[in-house]
Amino acid sequence: CCVMVQTVFNVDMMCGGCEKAVTAMLKKVDGVQEVTATHENNRVVVEGSASTDAMLAAIQKTGKKCSLAN
C-alpha cells in the first residue's frame, strides 16, 4: 500500500531525554514506522510513509532546531 522511505534529519539534541522527546513526537505522526535518534551526532533517522513536512513539524513542536539532512 505505502512506500517506505528513510528520511534523515539534523536535530539539536543534548541528551537521551531529547532523543526520547523527539522520538515520542515523531511516533505520533501517521505513517511513521521507526525512529532512531542519536544525540551524539544530532541525527534522527525516520522510516515510514509520512511526509517530510509532517515530520519536520513534529520535531519543531519539541522546540528543537531541525533540518533535513543532505
mmCIF file as Biopython writes it, N, C-alpha, C and O atoms, coordinates in Angstrom:
data_model
#
loop_
_atom_site.group_PDB
_atom_site.id
_atom_site.type_symbol
_atom_site.label_atom_id
_atom_site.label_alt_id
_atom_site.label_comp_id
_atom_site.label_asym_id
_atom_site.label_entity_id
_atom_site.label_seq_id
_atom_site.pdbx_PDB_ins_code
_atom_site.Cartn_x
_atom_site.Cartn_y
_atom_site.Cartn_z
_atom_site.occupancy
_atom_site.B_iso_or_equiv
_atom_site.auth_seq_id
_atom_site.auth_asym_id
_atom_site.pdbx_PDB_model_num
ATOM 1   N N  . CYS A ? 1  ? 0.832  -1.200 0.000  1.0 0.0 1  A 1 
ATOM 2   C CA . CYS A ? 1  ? 0.000  0.000  0.000  1.0 0.0 1  A 1 
ATOM 3   C C  . CYS A ? 1  ? 0.866  1.248  0.000  1.0 0.0 1  A 1 
ATOM 4   O O  . CYS A ? 1  ? 0.708  2.118  -0.857 1.0 0.0 1  A 1 
ATOM 5   N N  . CYS A ? 2  ? 1.757  1.337  0.935  1.0 0.0 2  A 1 
ATOM 6   C CA . CYS A ? 2  ? 2.537  2.575  1.085  1.0 0.0 2  A 1 
ATOM 7   C C  . CYS A ? 2  ? 4.017  2.306  0.811  1.0 0.0 2  A 1 
ATOM 8   O O  . CYS A ? 2  ? 4.520  1.209  1.054  1.0 0.0 2  A 1 
ATOM 9   N N  . VAL A ? 3  ? 4.689  3.315  0.308  1.0 0.0 3  A 1 
ATOM 10  C CA . VAL A ? 3  ? 6.122  3.212  0.058  1.0 0.0 3  A 1 
ATOM 11  C C  . VAL A ? 3  ? 6.855  3.616  1.332  1.0 0.0 3  A 1 
ATOM 12  O O  . VAL A ? 3  ? 6.628  4.701  1.869  1.0 0.0 3  A 1 
ATOM 13  N N  . MET A ? 4  ? 7.732  2.742  1.812  1.0 0.0 4  A 1 
ATOM 14  C CA . MET A ? 4  ? 8.522  3.052  2.997  1.0 0.0 4  A 1 
ATOM 15  C C  . MET A ? 4  ? 9.775  3.798  2.572  1.0 0.0 4  A 1 
ATOM 16  O O  . MET A ? 4  ? 10.518 3.351  1.698  1.0 0.0 4  A 1 
ATOM 17  N N  . VAL A ? 5  ? 9.993  4.932  3.199  1.0 0.0 5  A 1 
ATOM 18  C CA . VAL A ? 5  ? 11.137 5.773  2.855  1.0 0.0 5  A 1 
ATOM 19  C C  . VAL A ? 5  ? 11.925 6.057  4.128  1.0 0.0 5  A 1 
ATOM 20  O O  . VAL A ? 5  ? 11.353 6.193  5.210  1.0 0.0 5  A 1 
ATOM 21  N N  . GLN A ? 6  ? 13.241 6.145  3.986  1.0 0.0 6  A 1 
ATOM 22  C CA . GLN A ? 6  ? 14.077 6.536  5.115  1.0 0.0 6  A 1 
ATOM 23  C C  . GLN A ? 6  ? 14.425 8.012  4.939  1.0 0.0 6  A 1 
ATOM 24  O O  . GLN A ? 6  ? 14.960 8.414  3.906  1.0 0.0 6  A 1 
ATOM 25  N N  . THR A ? 7  ? 14.115 8.818  5.962  1.0 0.0 7  A 1 
ATOM 26  C CA . THR A ? 7  ? 14.389 10.253 5.931  1.0 0.0 7  A 1 
ATOM 27  C C  . THR A ? 7  ? 15.300 10.579 7.094  1.0 0.0 7  A 1 
ATOM 28  O O  . THR A ? 7  ? 15.081 10.111 8.212  1.0 0.0 7  A 1 
ATOM 29  N N  . VAL A ? 8  ? 16.335 11.391 6.833  1.0 0.0 8  A 1 
ATOM 30  C CA . VAL A ? 8  ? 17.301 11.721 7.875  1.0 0.0 8  A 1 
ATOM 31  C C  . VAL A ? 8  ? 17.220 13.222 8.181  1.0 0.0 8  A 1 
ATOM 32  O O  . VAL A ? 8  ? 17.219 14.055 7.275  1.0 0.0 8  A 1 
ATOM 33  N N  . PHE A ? 9  ? 17.152 13.542 9.467  1.0 0.0 9  A 1 
ATOM 34  C CA . PHE A ? 9  ? 17.093 14.926 9.918  1.0 0.0 9  A 1 
ATOM 35  C C  . PHE A ? 9  ? 18.276 15.236 10.816 1.0 0.0 9  A 1 
ATOM 36  O O  . PHE A ? 9  ? 18.766 14.366 11.536 1.0 0.0 9  A 1 
ATOM 37  N N  . ASN A ? 10 ? 18.737 16.493 10.770 1.0 0.0 10 A 1 
ATOM 38  C CA . ASN A ? 10 ? 19.700 17.011 11.735 1.0 0.0 10 A 1 
ATOM 39  C C  . ASN A ? 10 ? 18.876 17.722 12.804 1.0 0.0 10 A 1 
ATOM 40  O O  . ASN A ? 10 ? 18.125 18.648 12.498 1.0 0.0 10 A 1 
ATOM 41  N N  . VAL A ? 11 ? 19.015 17.289 14.063 1.0 0.0 11 A 1 
ATOM 42  C CA . VAL A ? 11 ? 18.234 17.864 15.158 1.0 0.0 11 A 1 
ATOM 43  C C  . VAL A ? 11 ? 19.176 18.173 16.323 1.0 0.0 11 A 1 
ATOM 44  O O  . VAL A ? 11 ? 19.954 17.314 16.738 1.0 0.0 11 A 1 
ATOM 45  N N  . ASP A ? 12 ? 19.105 19.410 16.853 1.0 0.0 12 A 1 
ATOM 46  C CA . ASP A ? 12 ? 19.921 19.775 18.013 1.0 0.0 12 A 1 
ATOM 47  C C  . ASP A ? 12 ? 19.398 19.058 19.247 1.0 0.0 12 A 1 
ATOM 48  O O  . ASP A ? 12 ? 18.344 19.413 19.775 1.0 0.0 12 A 1 
ATOM 49  N N  . MET A ? 13 ? 20.134 18.044 19.712 1.0 0.0 13 A 1 
ATOM 50  C CA . MET A ? 13 ? 19.749 17.278 20.904 1.0 0.0 13 A 1 
ATOM 51  C C  . MET A ? 13 ? 20.937 17.227 21.851 1.0 0.0 13 A 1 
ATOM 52  O O  . MET A ? 13 ? 22.073 17.015 21.426 1.0 0.0 13 A 1 
ATOM 53  N N  . MET A ? 14 ? 20.667 17.425 23.145 1.0 0.0 14 A 1 
ATOM 54  C CA . MET A ? 14 ? 21.737 17.466 24.133 1.0 0.0 14 A 1 
ATOM 55  C C  . MET A ? 14 ? 21.916 16.142 24.888 1.0 0.0 14 A 1 
ATOM 56  O O  . MET A ? 14 ? 23.006 15.854 25.382 1.0 0.0 14 A 1 
ATOM 57  N N  . CYS A ? 15 ? 20.844 15.334 24.977 1.0 0.0 15 A 1 
ATOM 58  C CA . CYS A ? 15 ? 20.913 14.171 25.864 1.0 0.0 15 A 1 
ATOM 59  C C  . CYS A ? 15 ? 19.887 13.119 25.446 1.0 0.0 15 A 1 
ATOM 60  O O  . CYS A ? 15 ? 19.160 13.288 24.468 1.0 0.0 15 A 1 
ATOM 61  N N  . GLY A ? 16 ? 19.851 12.037 26.210 1.0 0.0 16 A 1 
ATOM 62  C CA . GLY A ? 16 ? 18.894 10.968 25.957 1.0 0.0 16 A 1 
ATOM 63  C C  . GLY A ? 16 ? 17.452 11.431 26.123 1.0 0.0 16 A 1 
ATOM 64  O O  . GLY A ? 16 ? 16.552 10.917 25.460 1.0 0.0 16 A 1 
ATOM 65  N N  . GLY A ? 17 ? 17.232 12.397 27.003 1.0 0.0 17 A 1 
ATOM 66  C CA . GLY A ? 17 ? 15.887 12.939 27.187 1.0 0.0 17 A 1 
ATOM 67  C C  . GLY A ? 17 ? 15.394 13.626 25.925 1.0 0.0 17 A 1 
ATOM 68  O O  . GLY A ? 17 ? 14.221 13.525 25.567 1.0 0.0 17 A 1 
ATOM 69  N N  . CYS A ? 18 ? 16.306 14.329 25.253 1.0 0.0 18 A 1 
ATOM 70  C CA . CYS A ? 18 ? 15.977 14.972 23.976 1.0 0.0 18 A 1 
ATOM 71  C C  . CYS A ? 18 ? 15.597 13.910 22.939 1.0 0.0 18 A 1 
ATOM 72  O O  . CYS A ? 18 ? 14.622 14.062 22.202 1.0 0.0 18 A 1 
ATOM 73  N N  . GLU A ? 19 ? 16.380 12.843 22.899 1.0 0.0 19 A 1 
ATOM 74  C CA . GLU A ? 19 ? 16.095 11.745 21.964 1.0 0.0 19 A 1 
ATOM 75  C C  . GLU A ? 19 ? 14.687 11.205 22.191 1.0 0.0 19 A 1 
ATOM 76  O O  . GLU A ? 19 ? 13.929 11.009 21.241 1.0 0.0 19 A 1 
ATOM 77  N N  . LYS A ? 20 ? 14.340 10.963 23.467 1.0 0.0 20 A 1 
ATOM 78  C CA . LYS A ? 20 ? 13.025 10.412 23.797 1.0 0.0 20 A 1 
ATOM 79  C C  . LYS A ? 20 ? 11.901 11.362 23.394 1.0 0.0 20 A 1 
ATOM 80  O O  . LYS A ? 20 ? 10.871 10.925 22.881 1.0 0.0 20 A 1 
ATOM 81  N N  . ALA A ? 21 ? 12.100 12.671 23.626 1.0 0.0 21 A 1 
ATOM 82  C CA . ALA A ? 21 ? 11.070 13.655 23.293 1.0 0.0 21 A 1 
ATOM 83  C C  . ALA A ? 21 ? 10.830 13.695 21.784 1.0 0.0 21 A 1 
ATOM 84  O O  . ALA A ? 21 ? 9.686  13.709 21.329 1.0 0.0 21 A 1 
ATOM 85  N N  . VAL A ? 22 ? 11.913 13.713 21.019 1.0 0.0 22 A 1 
ATOM 86  C CA . VAL A ? 22 ? 11.802 13.762 19.554 1.0 0.0 22 A 1 
ATOM 87  C C  . VAL A ? 22 ? 11.180 12.466 19.033 1.0 0.0 22 A 1 
ATOM 88  O O  . VAL A ? 22 ? 10.306 12.497 18.166 1.0 0.0 22 A 1 
ATOM 89  N N  . THR A ? 23 ? 11.632 11.331 19.562 1.0 0.0 23 A 1 
ATOM 90  C CA . THR A ? 23 ? 11.102 10.034 19.134 1.0 0.0 23 A 1 
ATOM 91  C C  . THR A ? 23 ? 9.611  9.933  19.419 1.0 0.0 23 A 1 
ATOM 92  O O  . THR A ? 23 ? 8.841  9.504  18.559 1.0 0.0 23 A 1 
ATOM 93  N N  . ALA A ? 24 ? 9.198  10.326 20.625 1.0 0.0 24 A 1 
ATOM 94  C CA . ALA A ? 24 ? 7.787  10.241 21.010 1.0 0.0 24 A 1 
ATOM 95  C C  . ALA A ? 24 ? 6.920  11.109 20.100 1.0 0.0 24 A 1 
ATOM 96  O O  . ALA A ? 24 ? 5.842  10.687 19.683 1.0 0.0 24 A 1 
ATOM 97  N N  . MET A ? 25 ? 7.387  12.319 19.792 1.0 0.0 25 A 1 
ATOM 98  C CA . MET A ? 25 ? 6.610  13.229 18.948 1.0 0.0 25 A 1 
ATOM 99  C C  . MET A ? 25 ? 6.505  12.672 17.525 1.0 0.0 25 A 1 
ATOM 100 O O  . MET A ? 25 ? 5.438  12.737 16.914 1.0 0.0 25 A 1 
ATOM 101 N N  . LEU A ? 26 ? 7.593  12.131 17.000 1.0 0.0 26 A 1 
ATOM 102 C CA . LEU A ? 26 ? 7.576  11.584 15.643 1.0 0.0 26 A 1 
ATOM 103 C C  . LEU A ? 26 ? 6.674  10.360 15.534 1.0 0.0 26 A 1 
ATOM 104 O O  . LEU A ? 26 ? 6.011  10.166 14.516 1.0 0.0 26 A 1 
ATOM 105 N N  . LYS A ? 27 ? 6.646  9.536  16.578 1.0 0.0 27 A 1 
ATOM 106 C CA . LYS A ? 27 ? 5.824  8.316  16.520 1.0 0.0 27 A 1 
ATOM 107 C C  . LYS A ? 27 ? 4.330  8.621  16.491 1.0 0.0 27 A 1 
ATOM 108 O O  . LYS A ? 27 ? 3.527  7.750  16.158 1.0 0.0 27 A 1 
ATOM 109 N N  . LYS A ? 28 ? 3.948  9.866  16.839 1.0 0.0 28 A 1 
ATOM 110 C CA . LYS A ? 28 ? 2.544  10.272 16.776 1.0 0.0 28 A 1 
ATOM 111 C C  . LYS A ? 28 ? 2.121  10.621 15.350 1.0 0.0 28 A 1 
ATOM 112 O O  . LYS A ? 28 ? 0.928  10.730 15.066 1.0 0.0 28 A 1 
ATOM 113 N N  . VAL A ? 29 ? 3.098  10.797 14.448 1.0 0.0 29 A 1 
ATOM 114 C CA . VAL A ? 29 ? 2.802  11.178 13.065 1.0 0.0 29 A 1 
ATOM 115 C C  . VAL A ? 29 ? 2.325  9.954  12.290 1.0 0.0 29 A 1 
ATOM 116 O O  . VAL A ? 29 ? 2.973  8.908  12.316 1.0 0.0 29 A 1 
ATOM 117 N N  . ASP A ? 30 ? 1.188  10.087 11.599 1.0 0.0 30 A 1 
ATOM 118 C CA . ASP A ? 30 ? 0.675  8.989  10.772 1.0 0.0 30 A 1 
ATOM 119 C C  . ASP A ? 30 ? 1.704  8.604  9.724  1.0 0.0 30 A 1 
ATOM 120 O O  . ASP A ? 30 ? 2.238  9.463  9.022  1.0 0.0 30 A 1 
ATOM 121 N N  . GLY A ? 31 ? 1.982  7.313  9.621  1.0 0.0 31 A 1 
ATOM 122 C CA . GLY A ? 31 ? 2.904  6.827  8.600  1.0 0.0 31 A 1 
ATOM 123 C C  . GLY A ? 31 ? 4.306  6.576  9.106  1.0 0.0 31 A 1 
ATOM 124 O O  . GLY A ? 31 ? 5.099  5.930  8.421  1.0 0.0 31 A 1 
ATOM 125 N N  . VAL A ? 32 ? 4.639  7.078  10.304 1.0 0.0 32 A 1 
ATOM 126 C CA . VAL A ? 32 ? 5.975  6.840  10.860 1.0 0.0 32 A 1 
ATOM 127 C C  . VAL A ? 32 ? 6.006  5.434  11.453 1.0 0.0 32 A 1 
ATOM 128 O O  . VAL A ? 32 ? 5.184  5.093  12.303 1.0 0.0 32 A 1 
ATOM 129 N N  . GLN A ? 33 ? 6.968  4.617  10.995 1.0 0.0 33 A 1 
ATOM 130 C CA . GLN A ? 33 ? 7.095  3.237  11.466 1.0 0.0 33 A 1 
ATOM 131 C C  . GLN A ? 33 ? 8.206  3.080  12.486 1.0 0.0 33 A 1 
ATOM 132 O O  . GLN A ? 33 ? 8.030  2.404  13.499 1.0 0.0 33 A 1 
ATOM 133 N N  . GLU A ? 34 ? 9.344  3.697  12.225 1.0 0.0 34 A 1 
ATOM 134 C CA . GLU A ? 34 ? 10.526 3.500  13.062 1.0 0.0 34 A 1 
ATOM 135 C C  . GLU A ? 34 ? 11.277 4.820  13.186 1.0 0.0 34 A 1 
ATOM 136 O O  . GLU A ? 34 ? 11.407 5.564  12.214 1.0 0.0 34 A 1 
ATOM 137 N N  . VAL A ? 35 ? 11.777 5.107  14.404 1.0 0.0 35 A 1 
ATOM 138 C CA . VAL A ? 35 ? 12.550 6.325  14.649 1.0 0.0 35 A 1 
ATOM 139 C C  . VAL A ? 35 ? 13.822 5.941  15.385 1.0 0.0 35 A 1 
ATOM 140 O O  . VAL A ? 35 ? 13.774 5.221  16.382 1.0 0.0 35 A 1 
ATOM 141 N N  . THR A ? 36 ? 14.961 6.421  14.895 1.0 0.0 36 A 1 
ATOM 142 C CA . THR A ? 36 ? 16.233 6.224  15.582 1.0 0.0 36 A 1 
ATOM 143 C C  . THR A ? 36 ? 16.861 7.592  15.792 1.0 0.0 36 A 1 
ATOM 144 O O  . THR A ? 36 ? 17.273 8.245  14.833 1.0 0.0 36 A 1 
ATOM 145 N N  . ALA A ? 37 ? 16.933 8.029  17.050 1.0 0.0 37 A 1 
ATOM 146 C CA . ALA A ? 37 ? 17.512 9.336  17.379 1.0 0.0 37 A 1 
ATOM 147 C C  . ALA A ? 37 ? 18.830 9.125  18.114 1.0 0.0 37 A 1 
ATOM 148 O O  . ALA A ? 37 ? 18.908 8.315  19.037 1.0 0.0 37 A 1 
ATOM 149 N N  . THR A ? 38 ? 19.867 9.857  17.702 1.0 0.0 38 A 1 
ATOM 150 C CA . THR A ? 38 ? 21.178 9.753  18.319 1.0 0.0 38 A 1 
ATOM 151 C C  . THR A ? 38 ? 21.682 11.159 18.638 1.0 0.0 38 A 1 
ATOM 152 O O  . THR A ? 38 ? 22.029 11.920 17.734 1.0 0.0 38 A 1 
ATOM 153 N N  . HIS A ? 39 ? 21.720 11.500 19.929 1.0 0.0 39 A 1 
ATOM 154 C CA . HIS A ? 39 ? 22.119 12.864 20.282 1.0 0.0 39 A 1 
ATOM 155 C C  . HIS A ? 39 ? 23.609 13.118 20.083 1.0 0.0 39 A 1 
ATOM 156 O O  . HIS A ? 39 ? 24.024 14.265 19.916 1.0 0.0 39 A 1 
ATOM 157 N N  . GLU A ? 40 ? 24.418 12.060 20.097 1.0 0.0 40 A 1 
ATOM 158 C CA . GLU A ? 40 ? 25.865 12.246 19.922 1.0 0.0 40 A 1 
ATOM 159 C C  . GLU A ? 40 ? 26.193 12.890 18.578 1.0 0.0 40 A 1 
ATOM 160 O O  . GLU A ? 40 ? 27.134 13.678 18.484 1.0 0.0 40 A 1 
ATOM 161 N N  . ASN A ? 41 ? 25.424 12.561 17.534 1.0 0.0 41 A 1 
ATOM 162 C CA . ASN A ? 41 ? 25.695 13.168 16.221 1.0 0.0 41 A 1 
ATOM 163 C C  . ASN A ? 41 ? 24.504 14.000 15.727 1.0 0.0 41 A 1 
ATOM 164 O O  . ASN A ? 41 ? 24.444 14.382 14.558 1.0 0.0 41 A 1 
ATOM 165 N N  . ASN A ? 42 ? 23.548 14.275 16.645 1.0 0.0 42 A 1 
ATOM 166 C CA . ASN A ? 42 ? 22.375 15.105 16.310 1.0 0.0 42 A 1 
ATOM 167 C C  . ASN A ? 42 ? 21.646 14.608 15.073 1.0 0.0 42 A 1 
ATOM 168 O O  . ASN A ? 42 ? 21.245 15.397 14.218 1.0 0.0 42 A 1 
ATOM 169 N N  . ARG A ? 43 ? 21.478 13.294 14.982 1.0 0.0 43 A 1 
ATOM 170 C CA . ARG A ? 43 ? 20.888 12.689 13.800 1.0 0.0 43 A 1 
ATOM 171 C C  . ARG A ? 43 ? 19.627 11.923 14.183 1.0 0.0 43 A 1 
ATOM 172 O O  . ARG A ? 43 ? 19.611 11.181 15.165 1.0 0.0 43 A 1 
ATOM 173 N N  . VAL A ? 44 ? 18.585 12.111 13.406 1.0 0.0 44 A 1 
ATOM 174 C CA . VAL A ? 44 ? 17.353 11.355 13.589 1.0 0.0 44 A 1 
ATOM 175 C C  . VAL A ? 44 ? 17.006 10.695 12.262 1.0 0.0 44 A 1 
ATOM 176 O O  . VAL A ? 44 ? 16.868 11.373 11.244 1.0 0.0 44 A 1 
ATOM 177 N N  . VAL A ? 45 ? 16.864 9.372  12.271 1.0 0.0 45 A 1 
ATOM 178 C CA . VAL A ? 45 ? 16.514 8.617  11.072 1.0 0.0 45 A 1 
ATOM 179 C C  . VAL A ? 45 ? 15.087 8.103  11.259 1.0 0.0 45 A 1 
ATOM 180 O O  . VAL A ? 45 ? 14.777 7.434  12.245 1.0 0.0 45 A 1 
ATOM 181 N N  . VAL A ? 46 ? 14.230 8.427  10.297 1.0 0.0 46 A 1 
ATOM 182 C CA . VAL A ? 46 ? 12.826 8.022  10.369 1.0 0.0 46 A 1 
ATOM 183 C C  . VAL A ? 46 ? 12.505 7.130  9.185  1.0 0.0 46 A 1 
ATOM 184 O O  . VAL A ? 46 ? 12.855 7.445  8.048  1.0 0.0 46 A 1 
ATOM 185 N N  . GLU A ? 47 ? 11.836 6.012  9.454  1.0 0.0 47 A 1 
ATOM 186 C CA . GLU A ? 47 ? 11.373 5.137  8.380  1.0 0.0 47 A 1 
ATOM 187 C C  . GLU A ? 47 ? 9.860  5.131  8.386  1.0 0.0 47 A 1 
ATOM 188 O O  . GLU A ? 47 ? 9.224  5.031  9.436  1.0 0.0 47 A 1 
ATOM 189 N N  . GLY A ? 48 ? 9.289  5.241  7.187  1.0 0.0 48 A 1 
ATOM 190 C CA . GLY A ? 48 ? 7.836  5.221  7.072  1.0 0.0 48 A 1 
ATOM 191 C C  . GLY A ? 48 ? 7.377  5.950  5.827  1.0 0.0 48 A 1 
ATOM 192 O O  . GLY A ? 48 ? 8.164  6.266  4.935  1.0 0.0 48 A 1 
ATOM 193 N N  . SER A ? 49 ? 6.071  6.209  5.794  1.0 0.0 49 A 1 
ATOM 194 C CA . SER A ? 49 ? 5.481  6.834  4.611  1.0 0.0 49 A 1 
ATOM 195 C C  . SER A ? 49 ? 4.976  8.244  4.890  1.0 0.0 49 A 1 
ATOM 196 O O  . SER A ? 49 ? 4.294  8.831  4.051  1.0 0.0 49 A 1 
ATOM 197 N N  . ALA A ? 50 ? 5.301  8.797  6.061  1.0 0.0 50 A 1 
ATOM 198 C CA . ALA A ? 50 ? 4.847  10.146 6.414  1.0 0.0 50 A 1 
ATOM 199 C C  . ALA A ? 50 ? 5.551  11.186 5.544  1.0 0.0 50 A 1 
ATOM 200 O O  . ALA A ? 50 ? 6.653  10.954 5.047  1.0 0.0 50 A 1 
ATOM 201 N N  . SER A ? 51 ? 4.894  12.340 5.367  1.0 0.0 51 A 1 
ATOM 202 C CA . SER A ? 51 ? 5.501  13.407 4.573  1.0 0.0 51 A 1 
ATOM 203 C C  . SER A ? 51 ? 6.625  14.069 5.367  1.0 0.0 51 A 1 
ATOM 204 O O  . SER A ? 51 ? 6.585  14.126 6.596  1.0 0.0 51 A 1 
ATOM 205 N N  . THR A ? 52 ? 7.615  14.563 4.654  1.0 0.0 52 A 1 
ATOM 206 C CA . THR A ? 52 ? 8.740  15.256 5.273  1.0 0.0 52 A 1 
ATOM 207 C C  . THR A ? 52 ? 8.241  16.458 6.070  1.0 0.0 52 A 1 
ATOM 208 O O  . THR A ? 52 ? 8.717  16.710 7.177  1.0 0.0 52 A 1 
ATOM 209 N N  . ASP A ? 53 ? 7.284  17.202 5.512  1.0 0.0 53 A 1 
ATOM 210 C CA . ASP A ? 53 ? 6.751  18.381 6.197  1.0 0.0 53 A 1 
ATOM 211 C C  . ASP A ? 53 ? 6.114  18.011 7.531  1.0 0.0 53 A 1 
ATOM 212 O O  . ASP A ? 53 ? 6.322  18.701 8.530  1.0 0.0 53 A 1 
ATOM 213 N N  . ALA A ? 54 ? 5.342  16.930 7.556  1.0 0.0 54 A 1 
ATOM 214 C CA . ALA A ? 54 ? 4.685  16.495 8.792  1.0 0.0 54 A 1 
ATOM 215 C C  . ALA A ? 54 ? 5.723  16.111 9.842  1.0 0.0 54 A 1 
ATOM 216 O O  . ALA A ? 54 ? 5.555  16.413 11.024 1.0 0.0 54 A 1 
ATOM 217 N N  . MET A ? 55 ? 6.792  15.447 9.415  1.0 0.0 55 A 1 
ATOM 218 C CA . MET A ? 55 ? 7.832  15.037 10.353 1.0 0.0 55 A 1 
ATOM 219 C C  . MET A ? 55 ? 8.603  16.246 10.881 1.0 0.0 55 A 1 
ATOM 220 O O  . MET A ? 55 ? 8.890  16.322 12.075 1.0 0.0 55 A 1 
ATOM 221 N N  . LEU A ? 56 ? 8.939  17.189 10.004 1.0 0.0 56 A 1 
ATOM 222 C CA . LEU A ? 56 ? 9.629  18.407 10.442 1.0 0.0 56 A 1 
ATOM 223 C C  . LEU A ? 56 ? 8.776  19.171 11.443 1.0 0.0 56 A 1 
ATOM 224 O O  . LEU A ? 56 ? 9.287  19.658 12.451 1.0 0.0 56 A 1 
ATOM 225 N N  . ALA A ? 57 ? 7.477  19.281 11.172 1.0 0.0 57 A 1 
ATOM 226 C CA . ALA A ? 57 ? 6.567  19.994 12.071 1.0 0.0 57 A 1 
ATOM 227 C C  . ALA A ? 57 ? 6.540  19.318 13.441 1.0 0.0 57 A 1 
ATOM 228 O O  . ALA A ? 57 ? 6.525  19.995 14.469 1.0 0.0 57 A 1 
ATOM 229 N N  . ALA A ? 58 ? 6.534  17.983 13.455 1.0 0.0 58 A 1 
ATOM 230 C CA . ALA A ? 58 ? 6.515  17.242 14.720 1.0 0.0 58 A 1 
ATOM 231 C C  . ALA A ? 58 ? 7.784  17.503 15.526 1.0 0.0 58 A 1 
ATOM 232 O O  . ALA A ? 58 ? 7.722  17.708 16.738 1.0 0.0 58 A 1 
ATOM 233 N N  . ILE A ? 59 ? 8.933  17.495 14.855 1.0 0.0 59 A 1 
ATOM 234 C CA . ILE A ? 59 ? 10.201 17.754 15.551 1.0 0.0 59 A 1 
ATOM 235 C C  . ILE A ? 59 ? 10.210 19.187 16.086 1.0 0.0 59 A 1 
ATOM 236 O O  . ILE A ? 59 ? 10.659 19.423 17.208 1.0 0.0 59 A 1 
ATOM 237 N N  . GLN A ? 60 ? 9.719  20.141 15.297 1.0 0.0 60 A 1 
ATOM 238 C CA . GLN A ? 60 ? 9.705  21.540 15.719 1.0 0.0 60 A 1 
ATOM 239 C C  . GLN A ? 60 ? 8.822  21.752 16.947 1.0 0.0 60 A 1 
ATOM 240 O O  . GLN A ? 60 ? 9.075  22.664 17.735 1.0 0.0 60 A 1 
ATOM 241 N N  . LYS A ? 61 ? 7.785  20.920 17.120 1.0 0.0 61 A 1 
ATOM 242 C CA . LYS A ? 61 ? 6.917  21.030 18.304 1.0 0.0 61 A 1 
ATOM 243 C C  . LYS A ? 61 ? 7.685  20.755 19.594 1.0 0.0 61 A 1 
ATOM 244 O O  . LYS A ? 61 ? 7.258  21.183 20.666 1.0 0.0 61 A 1 
ATOM 245 N N  . THR A ? 62 ? 8.809  20.051 19.508 1.0 0.0 62 A 1 
ATOM 246 C CA . THR A ? 62 ? 9.610  19.779 20.704 1.0 0.0 62 A 1 
ATOM 247 C C  . THR A ? 62 ? 10.475 20.984 21.064 1.0 0.0 62 A 1 
ATOM 248 O O  . THR A ? 62 ? 11.097 21.003 22.126 1.0 0.0 62 A 1 
ATOM 249 N N  . GLY A ? 63 ? 10.521 21.988 20.187 1.0 0.0 63 A 1 
ATOM 250 C CA . GLY A ? 63 ? 11.346 23.169 20.440 1.0 0.0 63 A 1 
ATOM 251 C C  . GLY A ? 63 ? 12.785 23.008 19.980 1.0 0.0 63 A 1 
ATOM 252 O O  . GLY A ? 63 ? 13.609 23.899 20.185 1.0 0.0 63 A 1 
ATOM 253 N N  . LYS A ? 64 ? 13.089 21.877 19.361 1.0 0.0 64 A 1 
ATOM 254 C CA . LYS A ? 64 ? 14.457 21.625 18.882 1.0 0.0 64 A 1 
ATOM 255 C C  . LYS A ? 64 ? 14.645 22.220 17.484 1.0 0.0 64 A 1 
ATOM 256 O O  . LYS A ? 64 ? 13.732 22.205 16.658 1.0 0.0 64 A 1 
ATOM 257 N N  . LYS A ? 65 ? 15.849 22.742 17.241 1.0 0.0 65 A 1 
ATOM 258 C CA . LYS A ? 65 ? 16.178 23.181 15.879 1.0 0.0 65 A 1 
ATOM 259 C C  . LYS A ? 65 ? 16.380 21.944 15.036 1.0 0.0 65 A 1 
ATOM 260 O O  . LYS A ? 65 ? 17.017 20.982 15.468 1.0 0.0 65 A 1 
ATOM 261 N N  . CYS A ? 66 ? 15.830 21.969 13.815 1.0 0.0 66 A 1 
ATOM 262 C CA . CYS A ? 66 ? 15.979 20.793 12.961 1.0 0.0 66 A 1 
ATOM 263 C C  . CYS A ? 66 ? 16.009 21.191 11.501 1.0 0.0 66 A 1 
ATOM 264 O O  . CYS A ? 66 ? 15.532 22.257 11.111 1.0 0.0 66 A 1 
ATOM 265 N N  . SER A ? 67 ? 16.583 20.303 10.704 1.0 0.0 67 A 1 
ATOM 266 C CA . SER A ? 67 ? 16.624 20.485 9.261  1.0 0.0 67 A 1 
ATOM 267 C C  . SER A ? 67 ? 16.737 19.122 8.607  1.0 0.0 67 A 1 
ATOM 268 O O  . SER A ? 67 ? 17.133 18.141 9.237  1.0 0.0 67 A 1 
ATOM 269 N N  . LEU A ? 68 ? 16.387 19.081 7.345  1.0 0.0 68 A 1 
ATOM 270 C CA . LEU A ? 68 ? 16.519 17.865 6.566  1.0 0.0 68 A 1 
ATOM 271 C C  . LEU A ? 68 ? 18.006 17.671 6.270  1.0 0.0 68 A 1 
ATOM 272 O O  . LEU A ? 68 ? 18.670 18.596 5.802  1.0 0.0 68 A 1 
ATOM 273 N N  . ALA A ? 69 ? 18.529 16.477 6.538  1.0 0.0 69 A 1 
ATOM 274 C CA . ALA A ? 69 ? 19.939 16.199 6.261  1.0 0.0 69 A 1 
ATOM 275 C C  . ALA A ? 69 ? 20.123 16.015 4.765  1.0 0.0 69 A 1 
ATOM 276 O O  . ALA A ? 69 ? 19.225 15.529 4.077  1.0 0.0 69 A 1 
ATOM 277 N N  . ASN A ? 70 ? 21.271 16.399 4.269  1.0 0.0 70 A 1 
ATOM 278 C CA . ASN A ? 70 ? 21.553 16.267 2.819  1.0 0.0 70 A 1 
ATOM 279 C C  . ASN A ? 70 ? 22.024 14.871 2.506  1.0 0.0 70 A 1 
ATOM 280 O O  . ASN A ? 70 ? 22.310 14.560 1.350  1.0 0.0 70 A 1 
#
